[in-house]
Amino acid sequence: MVITEKIKQLVEEAPFVPIATVSAEGNPHLIVVGKVKEVRKEDILVFGIYKMEETQQNIKDNGKMQVILASTVDDPKGYRLTGEACVEGDEVLFKAEKAESLL
């Protein structure tokens, strides 16, 4: 399991969530979303789509994505999640494959 209880707590605490994707040409693209919409079984984070045209195209091109979850509630803490994403309807589904502690 990649998404531990500590990471689930960060999902709730994080004031915003940076997401990075990569274009077909290898260019990074970083955006910030408000919140994780849902945490599903099997290490999947769900994000609602609001615009995100370039992000959606990058996901369709190669699926690579990183998510940062960080908070200063109680103590500073954060994780970088790396994995694969896909677009389904009006949602981005991100399957975390690796979690690295940032602090």
Sequence and secondary structure as in RCSB ss.txt:
>XXXX:A:sequence
MVITEKIKQLVEEAPFVPIATVSAEGNPHLIVVGKVKEVRKEDILVFGIYKMEETQQNIKDNGKMQVILASTVDD
PKGYRLTGEACVEGDEVLFKAEKAESLL
>XXXX:A:secstr
  S HHHHHHHHH S EEEEEE TTS EEEEEES   EEETTTEEEEE SS HHHHHHHHHH EEEEEEEE SSS
 EEEEEEEEEEEETTEEEEEEEEEEE  
